[in-house]
Amino acid sequence: MKPLSDGDLLGRLENIVWGGHGASLSLWQTRGLRVVRTLSLLVRDVLDGQLTLRAMSLVYTTLLSIVPLLALSFSVLKAFGVHNQIQPMLLKFLEPLGKEGEEIASNIVAFIQNMNVGVLGALGLALLLYTAISLMQKIEESLNYIWHIQRHRPLADRFSRYLSVLMVGPILVFAALGITATVMNIEAVRGLLAIEMLGQLVHTISRLTPYLLVIAAFTFVYMFIPNARVRLLPALVGGTAGGVAWQTAGWGFATFVATSNQYAAIYSSLAILILFMIWLYLSWLILLFGASVAFYAQHPEYLYLGAGDRRLSNRMRERLALATMALVADRFVAGERTPSLSEFVRRLRMPSHVLQTVFEPLEKQKLLLQSSDDPPLYLPGRDPTQISVMQILEAVRKAGEERFFSPAWLPPSAAVDDVVERLQQALAESVGRISLRELAARPAADVSPVEPVPPAGAADDGESLTAAAPDAAG
């Protein structure tokens, strides 16, 4: 028997994970396959390089903004008399660095205390605020990338969110810690803790508190920062994965620092800075990794696209545009609630970022509009009888034709122009008189949101897409 090569083994493994299984799998096998696919996509996201590049960018921005960022928090906390708690919080974050972490925390606090805002002037204060806010903006951009979001929040909304995190966030954290300490000192509570069972429970919870605090912080970031509606459960799943990974990485990094002397020998006095940057890099990478976990938990349809980044073919883009507009027009004419993006994802079994590539040209041509609801609903841009099938097809066909990418910039060719013109005339004669109202009124088979998974490669030509498993419709 001929031994299998590495390529054959990888091919068989990929077919097992991403191949079509239909309805032959049991419930536990389906869930196990979902876990394997999730892990495969998470590894792919890390190896792809984008997460590591964004983590390195966040390290650079952190080095520039950490002093202004903490200075703003320091000024707010000073009014409440808890500004002395900044150094213990820094020490907790830098604990994996050992003694070097204590030195870094002391230097940062010294920088903050020596900062005199009155000397900076208006321009200096503006630069201080911009440097602090730039870190928040970088975090949002990185999380938006993970969530496949192209649109940014309005400037006023971003500014208010960033300032609320910088100003109100520290107050809430220290208020929660203060309330906890006050409650624990109440005589009645101390009496209850004297009971062995309750005391043991509180002791266990206290040991888990670092994990719980980090998980809560990660969950808050995943829900509050991205320009997307992130549900609590997926954010909590991502926060748990990121929090546990961060605490575990801290233990591993502390062990590495304690047992390795090479950095001090090679970099001398710069060893502290190098170790600090490495720990920052690991922390940001883990934060982005947890965001990926939260994304796949909320959008399980991405687990059924197969390995790699699938792109729409031309005919799939046209067909998806027609299906989108037909669904909107059908609901609109019937007087029913028009679909939102999440319903499009469920009905058409397409990831949200793929749908956006079709929505954008339709919205640009005013064929599709968004309502002011939250989340927004999609409406026809005008009376469906006034929108033709040709207009829909032309909108998605012309998407991206700007400047040098327009057909007008191609070298002239009479033969090619003649063929294109004949194709256009044939299409216009065939479907040019069909309106969107007629398209929506035509009988069609009911589309079930859940279908068996087709074999691998069935979606390669863009004509079909692997559907979600029974537990992935949400």
Residue pairs with C-beta under 8 A, 6 or more apart in sequence:
4 12
14 307
14 456
15 456
17 33
17 36
17 37
17 40
17 307
18 37
18 306
18 307
18 456
19 455
19 456
20 452
20 453
20 454
20 455
20 456
20 458
20 466
21 33
21 453
22 452
22 453
23 452
25 33
27 470
27 471
30 469
30 470
30 471
31 471
33 469
34 300
34 303
34 469
34 471
34 472
37 303
37 304
38 293
38 296
38 303
40 307
41 292
41 296
41 302
41 303
42 289
42 292
42 293
42 296
44 307
45 51
45 146
45 289
45 292
46 52
46 285
46 289
50 145
51 146
51 285
51 288
51 289
51 292
52 285
54 141
54 142
54 145
54 284
54 288
55 281
55 284
55 285
55 288
56 281
57 138
57 142
58 135
58 138
58 139
58 142
58 280
58 284
59 277
59 280
59 281
59 284
61 134
61 135
61 138
62 135
62 280
62 284
63 277
63 280
64 131
64 134
65 131
65 132
65 134
65 135
66 108
67 108
67 111
67 112
67 115
68 128
68 129
68 131
68 132
69 131
69 132
69 135
69 166
70 86
70 90
70 108
70 112
71 112
71 115
71 117
71 128
71 132
72 128
72 129
72 132
72 166
72 167
73 86
73 166
73 167
73 169
73 170
74 83
74 86
74 112
75 117
76 167
76 170
76 171
77 83
77 85
77 86
77 170
77 171
77 174
80 171
80 174
82 174
82 178
85 174
85 177
86 109
86 112
87 105
87 106
87 109
90 104
90 105
90 108
90 109
91 101
91 102
91 105
92 210
94 100
94 101
94 102
94 104
94 105
94 276
94 279
95 101
95 250
95 254
96 249
96 250
96 251
96 253
96 254
96 257
96 279
97 104
97 253
97 254
97 257
97 272
97 275
97 276
97 279
98 254
98 257
98 258
100 257
100 271
100 272
100 275
100 276
101 276
103 272
104 272
104 276
117 125
117 128
120 127
120 128
132 166
133 159
133 162
133 163
133 166
136 161
136 162
136 165
136 166
136 225
137 158
137 162
139 221
139 225
140 152
140 153
140 158
140 225
140 226
140 227
142 288
142 291
143 221
143 222
143 225
143 226
143 288
143 291
144 150
144 152
144 226
144 227
144 228
146 226
146 288
146 291
146 292
146 295
147 226
147 227
147 228
147 230
147 291
147 295
148 351
148 352
148 353
148 356
149 226
149 227
149 228
149 353
150 353
150 356
151 227
152 158
152 227
153 161
153 227
161 224
161 225
165 224
183 189
184 190
184 193
192 198
193 199
193 202
205 212
210 247
211 243
211 244
211 247
212 243
214 242
214 243
214 246
214 247
215 236
215 239
215 240
215 242
215 243
215 244
216 239
217 239
217 243
218 238
218 239
218 242
218 243
218 246
218 287
218 290
219 232
219 235
219 236
219 238
219 239
220 239
221 287
221 291
222 230
222 234
222 235
222 238
222 239
222 290
222 291
222 294
223 230
223 232
223 235
226 291
229 375
230 294
230 298
231 298
233 297
234 294
234 295
234 297
234 298
235 294
237 293
237 294
237 297
238 290
238 291
238 292
238 293
238 294
238 295
238 297
239 290
239 294
241 289
241 290
241 293
242 286
242 287
242 289
242 290
242 291
242 293
243 290
245 286
245 289
245 290
246 283
246 286
246 287
249 282
249 283
249 286
253 278
253 279
253 282
257 275
263 271
263 274
263 275
264 271
267 274
295 302
296 302
296 303
299 345
299 351
299 352
300 468
300 469
300 471
300 472
300 474
301 345
301 349
301 350
301 351
301 468
301 472
302 351
303 468
303 472
304 453
304 465
304 466
304 467
304 468
304 469
304 472
305 351
305 459
305 465
305 466
306 456
306 459
306 466
310 354
310 459
312 320
312 354
312 357
312 358
312 462
313 461
313 462
313 463
314 397
314 462
315 462
315 463
316 462
316 463
317 357
317 358
317 396
317 399
317 462
318 393
318 396
318 397
319 463
320 348
320 350
320 354
320 355
320 358
321 358
321 361
321 362
321 392
321 393
321 395
321 396
322 389
322 392
322 393
322 439
323 348
324 344
324 348
324 355
324 358
324 359
324 362
324 368
324 378
325 362
325 367
325 368
325 380
325 387
325 392
325 436
325 439
325 440
326 436
326 439
326 440
327 339
327 344
327 347
327 348
327 440
328 338
328 339
328 368
328 378
328 379
328 380
329 380
329 384
329 387
329 436
329 437
329 439
329 440
330 440
330 441
331 337
331 338
331 339
332 338
332 379
332 380
332 384
333 384
333 437
333 440
333 441
337 377
338 371
338 377
338 378
338 379
339 347
339 377
339 378
340 373
340 375
340 376
340 377
340 378
341 352
341 355
341 375
341 376
341 378
342 352
342 375
344 350
344 352
344 355
344 378
345 351
345 352
345 355
346 449
346 473
347 447
347 449
348 355
348 447
349 449
349 451
349 465
349 467
349 468
350 465
357 399
358 396
359 368
359 378
360 399
361 395
361 396
361 398
361 399
362 368
362 381
362 392
362 395
362 396
363 369
363 370
364 395
364 399
365 381
365 391
365 394
365 395
366 381
366 382
367 380
367 381
367 382
367 387
367 391
367 392
367 395
368 378
368 379
368 380
368 381
369 378
369 379
369 380
369 381
370 376
370 377
370 378
370 379
371 377
371 378
371 379
380 387
380 436
381 387
383 437
384 435
384 436
384 437
384 440
385 435
385 436
385 437
386 435
387 435
387 436
388 432
388 433
388 434
388 435
388 436
389 431
389 432
389 434
389 435
389 436
389 439
390 427
390 428
390 431
390 432
392 436
393 427
401 407
403 409
449 468
449 473
450 467
450 468
450 469
450 470
450 473
451 467
452 467
453 466
453 467
453 469
454 464
454 466
454 467
458 464
458 466
459 465
459 466
